[in-house]
Amino acid sequence: MATYDVNPAAVAHARRLIDGRQYVLDSDWGQVQPRAEDENAYLERHSWDDYGAWHLGLTEGANDGTKARYAFVYGDLRRVHRSGLIACVYRASEWRHKAVELAAHDLLQRLDQMAGID
């Protein structure tokens, strides 16, 4: 099983988006999460660092500049999705990636507070 480090650039990016109210509260993550075609189109116009900022996990041992390096996407490459953060919490906790789970949980709490969700 792969192991992951938390991506500090992604955490900072998500915080900026949340603080700027660039989020979606209600979405079906299975329908809105980026597909391979979406990611490829994004990479044609953006850097790998920009792409990586949408992923809370960095795959240990994977090469930089590859999709395999990044895991736990939390948004649609434009906005944070609450459902995406929930998916990250769930997947990370399911596979015991505690640091990623906690980072996603903290972001979810920040989003909920910003949105006035009690």
Backbone as a ProteinNet text record, in pm:
[ID]
protein_1_A
[PRIMARY]
MATYDVNPAAVAHARRLIDGRQYVLDSDWGQVQPRAEDENAYLERHSWDDYGAWHLGLTEGANDGTKARYAFVYGDLRRVHRSGLIACVYRASEWRHKAVELAAHDLLQRLDQMAGID
[TERTIARY]
84.5	0	89.3	50.2	125.3	117.8	218.1	216.9	224.4	171.5	156.9	205.8	262.5	292.4	185.1	158.8	68.1	138.5	62.9	113.5	85.3	186.4	161.9	113.2	157.8	112	-37.3	-86.6	-229	-311.2	-261.8	-332.5	-342.8	-233.4	-234.2	-328.2	-327	-415.1	-561.5	-594.3	-732.1	-775.6	-688.1	-722	-752.7	-668.2	-691.5	-825.7	-856.3	-984.6	-1102.3	-1091.1	-1198.2	-1215.6	-1105.6	-1113.2	-1171	-1149.2	-1203.7	-1342.9	-1400.5	-1535.2	-1546.3	-1438.8	-1437.1	-1460.5	-1583.8	-1617.8	-1761.5	-1789.2	-1923	-1966.1	-2080.9	-2127.5	-2198.9	-2276.5	-2356.6	-2323.1	-2260.3	-2229.6	-2217.5	-2235	-2215.4	-2071.7	-1985.1	-1842.4	-1816.5	-1894.5	-1877.2	-1900.1	-1977.1	-2005.6	-1912	-1860.5	-1784.2	-1633.4	-1588.1	-1444	-1376.3	-1255.3	-1187.8	-1160.7	-1190.4	-1159.7	-1022.6	-969.4	-837	-833.8	-941.5	-945.9	-940.9	-1010.8	-1009.8	-868.9	-804.8	-669.6	-572	-583.6	-495.2	-514	-639.2	-666.9	-609.7	-622.2	-567.9	-415.8	-351.8	-205.3	-155	-238.4	-197.6	-184	-255.7	-258.2	-189.5	-153.5	-97.3	26.4	99.9	221.8	187.2	287.8	270.3	248.7	311.6	289.1	143.5	86.8	-54.9	-142.7	-112	-187.7	-176.5	-56.3	-33.4	-107	-132.1	-200.7	-345	-396.4	-532.3	-534.2	-419.8	-408.9	-345.6	-416.2	-368.1	-256.5	-237	-135.1	-26.1	95.7	209.7	252.9	250.5	285.3	435.1	471.9	613.7	674.1	788.3	860.2	820.1	710.7	668.5	747.4	772.9	849.7	767.9	835.3	771.5	736.1	635.4	596.1	519.6	458.9	374.5	246	138.7	12.1	22.7	107.2	122.7	174.5	237.4	293	184.4	64.9	-39.7	-161.3	-219	-336.3	-427.7	-549.6	-649.2	-688.4	-743.4	-793.6	-916.4	-929.3	-1036.3	-1126.4	-1099.5	-1180.2	-1188.6	-1261.1	-1283.9	-1183.9	-1072.4	-965.7	-1005.2	-1115.3	-1157.7	-1198.4	-1269	-1321.6	-1307.5	-1302.3	-1305.6	-1447.8	-1461.7	-1593.6	-1596.9	-1699.5	-1717.3	-1719.9	-1789.7	-1796.3	-1658.8	-1571.9	-1435.5	-1353.3	-1368.2	-1298.5	-1349	-1479.6	-1536.3	-1480.4	-1471	-1414.6	-1269.1	-1193.3	-1053.6	-1044.5	-1128	-1128.8	-1160	-1264.3	-1308.7	-1200.6	-1150.6	-1051.5	-923.8	-877.5	-753.7	-772	-886.8	-908.6	-927.4	-994.6	-1015.8	-882.5	-785.5	-656.7	-547.6	-587.6	-498.5	-384.3	-418.1	-323.3	-358.3	-317.2	-364.1	-333.4	-215.5	-178.9	-267.1	-294.8	-382.5	-524.9	-568.7	-702.9	-720.9	-624.6	-635.4	-628.5	-544.8	-538	-671.8	-731.2	-861.7	-969.3	-965	-1062.5	-1053	-931.2	-912.4	-966.8	-944.2	-996.8	-1149	-1204.9	-1350.6	-1409.4	-1346	-1393.3	-1383	-1275.7	-1257.4	-1366.6	-1393.3	-1498.1	-1633.6	-1664.2	-1793.1	-1807.3	-1701.9	-1707	-1729.9	-1657.7	-1672.2	-1814.5	-1871.5	-2005.2	-2117.5	-2082	-2183.3	-2254.6	-2187.8	-2245.1	-2206.3	-2306.8	-2280.4	-2270
-117.1	0	123.9	223.1	347.8	420.8	501.3	588	732.3	822.4	961.2	1057.3	1166.3	1281.1	1385.2	1470.6	1582	1682.8	1735.2	1835	1974.2	2040	2169.6	2275.9	2268.7	2365.5	2349.6	2226.4	2201.6	2249.8	2228.6	2275.2	2427.6	2495	2641.3	2689.8	2623.3	2660	2643	2532.1	2507.7	2613.1	2647.8	2751.1	2884.8	2921.7	3047.7	3045.2	2933.2	2921.8	2929.6	2859.5	2861.4	3003.1	3066.2	3202.1	3300.5	3273.2	3356.4	3312.6	3218.3	3164.6	3102.4	3040.5	2969.6	2821.1	2789.8	2652.7	2622.7	2493.5	2443.2	2358.1	2391.1	2319.1	2189	2187.1	2069.4	2023.4	1907.8	1849.6	1698.7	1631.6	1487	1464.1	1430.6	1419.2	1320.5	1216.3	1120	1180.3	1287.9	1354.6	1472.2	1537.3	1660.5	1645.3	1535.8	1521.3	1516.8	1572.1	1577.9	1438.3	1423.8	1301.6	1318.8	1212.8	1217.9	1324.3	1335.9	1435.6	1577.8	1599.1	1729.7	1763.9	1665.4	1686.7	1715.1	1641.1	1662.9	1803.1	1846.5	1981.4	2086.7	2064	2155.5	2164.9	2050.4	2048	2112.8	2122.7	2192.1	2342.5	2394.1	2538	2577	2478.8	2507.4	2421.7	2460.4	2387.8	2266.5	2181.6	2068.2	2117.4	2228.4	2283.2	2325.7	2388.8	2426.8	2302.7	2201.3	2075.6	2012.5	2009.4	1948.3	2018.5	2148.6	2225.3	2180.9	2097.5	2043.8	1906.9	1859.7	1725.1	1731.4	1680.7	1687.9	1589.5	1489.3	1388.5	1387.1	1363.2	1340.7	1195.2	1121.4	980.4	965.3	899.4	877.2	788.1	829.7	751.2	777.3	848	878.8	999.5	1001.5	1109.8	1237.6	1350.4	1480.1	1490.4	1570.8	1590.9	1474.1	1392.4	1282	1282.4	1235.7	1227.5	1132.5	1032.7	935.7	1001.3	1116.5	1186	1241.8	1267	1340.4	1253.9	1271.3	1192.8	1278.4	1234.4	1298.9	1437.4	1437.6	1562.3	1607.7	1737.9	1791.3	1891.8	1920.4	2018.4	1985.3	2069.5	2046.5	2121.4	2162.9	2239.7	2386.3	2426.1	2566.4	2607.3	2516.1	2545.6	2422.9	2448.2	2340.6	2287.1	2156.8	2095.7	2032.5	2067.2	2007	1855.2	1806.4	1660.9	1603.4	1681.6	1636.6	1623.7	1719.7	1710.2	1591.6	1569.8	1454.4	1325.2	1318.9	1199.4	1179	1287.6	1276.2	1224.6	1279	1231.5	1082.2	1044.8	904.7	812.1	844	756	746.9	861.4	860.4	781.5	796.6	721.8	573.9	542.7	402.1	329.2	395.6	332	371.2	434.8	468.5	563.9	663.7	770.2	888.8	877.1	965.7	1113	1144.8	1285.2	1350.3	1278.5	1331.1	1341.6	1241.6	1244.7	1370.3	1398	1512.5	1645.1	1652.2	1774.4	1800.3	1695.8	1710.3	1746.2	1684.4	1713.8	1860.1	1909	2048.7	2143.8	2112.6	2196.5	2191.8	2075	2061.4	2146.3	2143.9	2225	2374.1	2413.3	2553.2	2595	2509.6	2539.9	2551.5	2456.5	2458.9	2585.7	2625.3	2747.1	2867.7	2875.7	2988.4	2993.8	2876.7	2868.8	2879.7	2883.6	2893.4	2763	2652	2520.7	2481.4	2459.2	2425.3	2277.8
0	0	0	-76.5	-83.1	50.5	76.3	192.8	144	225	183.4	290.2	244	327.9	300	396.5	373.8	282.4	189.1	95.5	153.5	212.7	275.6	176.8	52	-48.5	-74.9	-72.7	-94.8	24.1	144.2	263.5	259.8	226.9	219.6	109.9	-4	-114.9	-75.8	-14.4	28.8	131.4	222.1	321.6	253.5	156.6	84.8	12.8	-51.5	-122	-25	85.9	185.9	240.9	275.6	330.5	228.8	100.4	-6.3	-50.9	23.7	-4.6	-143.9	-186.8	-313.5	-287.4	-246.7	-213.5	-254.3	-262.2	-293.1	-175.3	-117.8	0.4	-33.2	-139.4	-174.1	-314.8	-323.9	-454.3	-439.3	-548.6	-555.3	-600.1	-505.5	-535.9	-649	-657.2	-765.7	-903.3	-909.4	-1036.1	-1065.5	-961.7	-984.3	-968.1	-911.7	-894.8	-1031.5	-1040.9	-1170.6	-1228	-1354	-1428.6	-1493.7	-1548.1	-1612.5	-1722.3	-1799.8	-1907.5	-1850	-1737.6	-1672.1	-1623.3	-1564.3	-1513.2	-1627	-1735.5	-1850.4	-1907.9	-1921.4	-1972	-1876.6	-1747.3	-1647.7	-1661.4	-1678.5	-1689.7	-1818.1	-1919.5	-2042	-2018	-1918.7	-1892	-1760.6	-1679.2	-1546.7	-1520.9	-1417.9	-1379.8	-1293.1	-1273	-1182	-1039.5	-1003	-869.2	-852.3	-955.5	-950.4	-937.3	-1014.9	-1010.3	-871.1	-818.1	-688.2	-575.7	-591.7	-487.7	-467.6	-554.9	-542	-475.6	-427.4	-369.8	-231.5	-132	6.3	36.5	-48.8	-23.3	-128.7	-83.4	-171.4	-155.1	-262.7	-258.5	-236.8	-128.8	-100.6	-207.4	-259.5	-358.5	-502.8	-526.1	-663.3	-714.2	-842.5	-902.8	-912.6	-888.3	-911.3	-1058.9	-1089.4	-1228	-1287.1	-1199.4	-1245.5	-1164.5	-1225	-1151.9	-1033.3	-1043.4	-935.5	-807.2	-818.3	-702.7	-611.7	-668.2	-596.6	-568.9	-449.3	-409.3	-323.1	-308.2	-223.7	-276.5	-396.9	-455.5	-376.1	-354.8	-269.6	-341.1	-466	-537.5	-685.4	-757.7	-900.3	-987.6	-930.2	-994.7	-1013.6	-948.5	-944.3	-803.1	-734.1	-600.9	-511.8	-383.3	-283.9	-278.2	-269.5	-250.8	-112.9	-37.5	94.6	81.5	-20.1	-41.5	-74	-138.3	-166.5	-39.7	50.9	179.4	260.3	258.6	329	270.6	138.2	72.9	114.2	123.7	167.6	310.9	399.6	538.5	540.9	469.7	470.5	414.3	295.2	232.1	314.1	364.5	443.4	572.3	636.4	760.7	732.1	622.7	585.8	567.7	505.8	477.3	576.4	686.8	798.5	761.1	680.8	648	738.7	863.9	969.9	943.8	897	876.7	770	663	557.9	610.7	683.8	743.6	829.6	915.4	1005.4	929.5	826.4	745.3	677.3	620.1	554.2	656.2	772.8	878.1	921.4	940.9	981.3	875.1	748.9	640.8	636.5	659.7	662.8	775.4	892	1003.7	970.6	904.6	864.7	767	668.1	570.4	639.7	725.3	795.8	879.6	947.6	1027.9	938.3	827.4	734.2	677.7	651.1	592	695.1	822.6	928	955.6	927.1	954.8	1096.5	1180.5	1321.3	1342.8
[MASK]
++++++++++++++++++++++++++++++++++++++++++++++++++++++++++++++++++++++++++++++++++++++++++++++++++++++++++++++++++++++

